[in-house]
Amino acid sequence: MTARTTPSSPPSRPGGPAGGGPADRSRSAIIWAWEWTKSIVVALLVWFLLRTFLVEAFRIPSGSMENTLLIGDFLFVNKALYGAEVPIIHARLPAVREPRRNDILVFDSVEEEGLKVVKRLIGMPGDTLSMEAGQLYRNGQRVDEPYALHSDPHRSEDPVQRAKMRDWQVPHLVQRDTASYQPDLQDWGPIVVPADSFFMMGDNRDSSYDGRYWGFLPRANVRGRPLIVYFSYDQNSWKSLPFLTAVRWGRIFTQPK
């Protein structure tokens, strides 16, 4: 009987599929790097689009909106609601709706370029506004403001700040003699809000650098509205590492109103 033999497989050649030579390893590294690069580029593009047109993070740096917003609150701001700005060409996308009275707005400062500010919308175009002994009046009617904090209702400003208030308010003053007009933090007006502008004030009325000092806010400066508090901690806590040990759990995922 003749024995049958099975031909053995030829030995692998250097650089072949079984050998994984330098050329194949180099090709694999290039493919791996390209896939990671594409993933990173896509992630950055998505982040840029979301930040530009939909949502942006914002941190509360001062107490001017207490007790509605606190120092140490971190917010997501809805930029699409009032129409996000398109970079470079500075055009606006269509707004879902226009700002309304009592909306909390995030906007570009009228005095300092690059600074974002958050205040409450108190006056719309055409509204007549005034304050008497710290009480706000709109179109001749006393305004109920449950959100307003009056920690120092008798506070008065220095002559320099009062002169600054007078300079911008006089052109918009109605029903008063401009020659004898001397506004103060708690007593001013009546003034009329011009077209395409808003009047903004902080909820912490006695400790807020707001429209009473710098005037009206152009509609073009509006950037968005706080959507949700996604993190909050007490920066003045006596505890060490307050961002871990002094978290305000009750404020997380709340919506400012």
C-alpha positions as CSV (number, residue, x, y, z in Angstrom):
1,M,0.0,0.0,0.0
2,T,1.3,3.4,-0.9
3,A,1.1,6.1,1.8
4,R,-0.4,9.4,0.7
5,T,1.2,12.6,1.9
6,T,-0.3,16.0,2.3
7,P,1.9,18.9,1.0
8,S,2.9,21.2,3.8
9,S,2.1,24.9,3.6
10,P,4.9,27.0,2.3
11,P,6.7,29.0,4.9
12,S,5.5,32.6,5.5
13,R,7.6,35.2,3.8
14,P,8.8,38.2,5.7
15,G,6.4,41.0,5.3
16,G,3.5,38.7,4.3
17,P,0.1,38.6,6.1
18,A,1.2,36.2,8.8
19,G,4.4,38.1,9.4
20,G,3.0,41.6,10.2
21,G,6.1,43.3,8.8
22,P,7.0,47.0,9.2
23,A,5.0,48.1,6.2
24,D,1.7,46.6,7.6
25,R,2.4,47.9,11.0
26,S,3.0,51.4,9.6
27,R,-0.2,51.2,7.5
28,S,-2.2,50.1,10.6
29,A,-0.8,53.0,12.6
30,I,-1.8,55.5,9.9
31,I,-5.3,54.1,9.7
32,W,-5.7,54.2,13.5
33,A,-4.4,57.8,13.6
34,W,-6.8,58.9,10.8
35,E,-9.8,57.3,12.5
36,W,-9.0,59.1,15.8
37,T,-8.4,62.4,13.9
38,K,-11.8,62.1,12.2
39,S,-13.5,61.3,15.6
40,I,-11.9,64.3,17.2
41,V,-12.7,66.7,14.3
42,V,-16.4,65.6,14.3
43,A,-16.6,65.9,18.1
44,L,-15.1,69.5,17.9
45,L,-17.4,70.4,15.1
46,V,-20.5,69.2,17.0
47,W,-19.3,71.0,20.1
48,F,-18.8,74.2,18.1
49,L,-22.2,74.1,16.6
50,L,-23.9,73.4,19.9
51,R,-22.1,76.2,21.7
52,T,-22.6,78.7,18.9
53,F,-26.3,78.1,18.0
54,L,-27.9,76.2,20.9
55,V,-26.4,76.0,24.4
56,E,-23.5,77.7,26.1
57,A,-22.2,77.3,29.7
58,F,-22.2,80.4,32.0
59,R,-21.0,80.9,35.6
60,I,-22.5,83.4,38.0
61,P,-19.6,85.6,39.3
62,S,-21.5,88.1,41.4
63,G,-24.4,88.5,43.8
64,S,-26.4,90.9,41.7
65,M,-29.2,88.4,41.0
66,E,-29.6,86.9,44.5
67,N,-31.6,85.1,45.5
68,T,-32.6,83.9,42.1
69,L,-29.1,83.2,41.0
70,L,-26.2,82.7,43.4
71,I,-22.5,83.1,43.2
72,G,-21.2,79.6,42.3
73,D,-24.2,78.7,40.1
74,F,-23.2,77.1,36.8
75,L,-25.8,77.5,34.0
76,F,-26.6,76.3,30.6
77,V,-27.8,79.2,28.5
78,N,-30.4,78.7,25.7
79,K,-29.0,80.7,22.8
80,A,-31.5,79.6,20.2
81,L,-34.6,81.1,22.0
82,Y,-33.9,84.7,21.0
83,G,-32.0,83.9,17.8
84,A,-28.3,82.9,17.9
85,E,-25.7,85.0,16.1
86,V,-23.8,83.5,13.2
87,P,-20.1,84.1,13.6
88,I,-18.1,86.3,11.2
89,I,-21.1,87.6,9.3
90,H,-22.9,88.6,12.6
91,A,-26.3,87.8,11.2
92,R,-29.0,86.4,13.5
93,L,-30.9,83.1,13.1
94,P,-34.7,83.4,13.4
95,A,-35.8,83.7,17.1
96,V,-38.2,81.3,18.6
97,R,-39.7,84.3,20.4
98,E,-38.8,87.8,21.5
99,P,-37.8,88.6,25.1
100,R,-40.6,89.4,27.5
101,R,-41.0,91.3,30.7
102,N,-39.4,89.4,33.7
103,D,-37.3,87.2,31.4
104,I,-33.8,86.6,32.8
105,L,-31.4,87.5,30.0
106,V,-27.7,86.8,29.4
107,F,-26.3,89.6,27.3
108,D,-23.1,91.4,26.2
109,S,-22.1,94.3,28.4
110,V,-22.7,97.8,26.9
111,E,-19.5,99.0,28.7
112,E,-16.9,96.2,28.6
113,E,-16.3,94.2,25.4
114,G,-16.3,90.5,25.9
115,L,-18.1,90.6,29.2
116,K,-21.3,88.6,29.6
117,V,-23.9,89.8,32.1
118,V,-27.1,88.4,33.5
119,K,-30.1,90.5,34.7
120,R,-33.9,90.6,34.6
121,L,-35.8,92.4,31.9
122,I,-37.9,95.1,33.6
123,G,-38.9,97.4,30.7
124,M,-39.9,96.8,27.1
125,P,-39.8,99.4,24.3
126,G,-42.4,102.1,25.0
127,D,-42.7,101.3,28.8
128,T,-42.5,104.3,31.2
129,L,-40.5,103.3,34.3
130,S,-39.7,104.9,37.6
131,M,-38.7,104.1,41.2
132,E,-40.0,105.8,44.3
133,A,-38.4,104.8,47.6
134,G,-37.2,101.5,46.1
135,Q,-40.6,100.6,44.6
136,L,-40.8,100.0,40.9
137,Y,-43.6,101.6,38.8
138,R,-44.3,100.6,35.2
139,N,-46.7,102.6,33.1
140,G,-48.0,104.3,36.2
141,Q,-48.8,101.0,38.0
142,R,-46.9,99.6,41.0
143,V,-45.1,96.4,40.0
144,D,-45.3,93.4,42.3
145,E,-41.8,91.8,42.4
146,P,-41.6,88.7,44.5
147,Y,-38.1,87.9,43.1
148,A,-36.6,91.3,44.3
149,L,-34.3,91.3,47.3
150,H,-34.0,94.6,49.3
151,S,-31.1,94.2,51.7
152,D,-30.3,97.9,52.1
153,P,-33.4,99.9,51.0
154,H,-32.0,103.2,52.2
155,R,-28.8,103.0,50.2
156,S,-27.8,106.1,48.3
157,E,-25.2,106.6,45.6
158,D,-22.3,109.0,45.7
159,P,-22.4,112.3,43.6
160,V,-20.3,110.9,40.8
161,Q,-22.6,107.9,40.2
162,R,-25.7,110.1,40.5
163,A,-24.3,112.5,37.9
164,K,-23.7,109.5,35.6
165,M,-27.3,108.4,36.1
166,R,-28.6,111.8,35.3
167,D,-26.6,112.2,32.1
168,W,-28.1,109.2,30.4
169,Q,-31.6,109.5,31.9
170,V,-32.4,113.2,31.1
171,P,-32.9,112.6,27.3
172,H,-35.5,110.0,28.2
173,L,-37.2,111.8,31.1
174,V,-40.9,112.6,30.9
175,Q,-43.3,114.5,33.2
176,R,-40.5,116.2,35.2
177,D,-38.4,119.3,35.1
178,T,-35.0,118.3,33.8
179,A,-33.2,121.2,35.4
180,S,-34.0,120.1,38.9
181,Y,-33.8,116.3,38.3
182,Q,-31.4,114.5,40.6
183,P,-31.9,110.7,40.4
184,D,-30.6,108.2,42.9
185,L,-30.4,104.4,43.2
186,Q,-33.9,104.2,44.8
187,D,-35.6,107.2,43.2
188,W,-35.5,108.0,39.5
189,G,-37.7,108.5,36.5
190,P,-40.1,108.5,34.9
191,I,-38.1,107.5,31.8
192,V,-39.4,105.9,28.5
193,V,-37.6,102.9,27.1
194,P,-36.7,103.6,23.4
195,A,-37.4,101.4,20.4
196,D,-35.4,98.2,20.1
197,S,-34.0,98.5,23.6
198,F,-34.7,97.0,27.1
199,F,-34.2,98.1,30.6
200,M,-32.4,95.6,32.8
201,M,-32.1,95.3,36.6
202,G,-30.6,92.8,39.0
203,D,-32.9,91.1,41.5
204,N,-30.6,92.1,44.4
205,R,-31.8,95.7,44.0
206,D,-29.5,97.3,46.5
207,S,-26.3,95.6,45.3
208,S,-26.6,95.4,41.5
209,Y,-24.7,97.4,38.9
210,D,-27.5,97.5,36.3
211,G,-29.4,99.7,33.9
212,R,-29.9,102.4,36.5
213,Y,-26.2,103.1,36.0
214,W,-25.4,102.4,32.4
215,G,-28.7,102.9,30.6
216,F,-30.7,100.8,28.1
217,L,-29.7,97.5,26.6
218,P,-29.8,97.2,22.8
219,R,-31.7,94.2,21.5
220,A,-28.7,93.2,19.5
221,N,-26.7,92.5,22.8
222,V,-29.1,89.8,23.9
223,R,-27.4,86.3,23.8
224,G,-29.8,84.0,25.6
225,R,-31.8,82.9,28.6
226,P,-30.6,80.7,31.5
227,L,-31.9,77.2,30.8
228,I,-30.9,75.2,33.8
229,V,-28.5,75.2,36.8
230,Y,-26.3,72.1,36.1
231,F,-23.9,72.6,39.1
232,S,-23.8,74.9,42.1
233,Y,-21.5,75.2,45.2
234,D,-20.9,77.7,48.0
235,Q,-17.7,79.4,47.1
236,N,-17.6,81.1,50.6
237,S,-17.9,77.8,52.5
238,W,-15.4,77.2,55.3
239,K,-14.9,73.7,54.2
240,S,-11.9,72.6,52.2
241,L,-12.4,71.8,48.5
242,P,-15.9,73.5,48.5
243,F,-16.6,72.4,44.9
244,L,-16.8,68.9,46.3
245,T,-17.8,69.4,50.0
246,A,-20.2,72.4,49.7
247,V,-22.3,71.4,46.7
248,R,-25.8,72.9,46.7
249,W,-27.6,69.7,45.7
250,G,-31.0,71.3,45.9
251,R,-30.2,73.8,43.1
252,I,-28.9,71.3,40.6
253,F,-31.2,70.9,37.6
254,T,-33.4,73.8,38.7
255,Q,-34.6,76.4,36.2
256,P,-34.1,80.1,37.1
257,K,-37.4,82.1,37.1
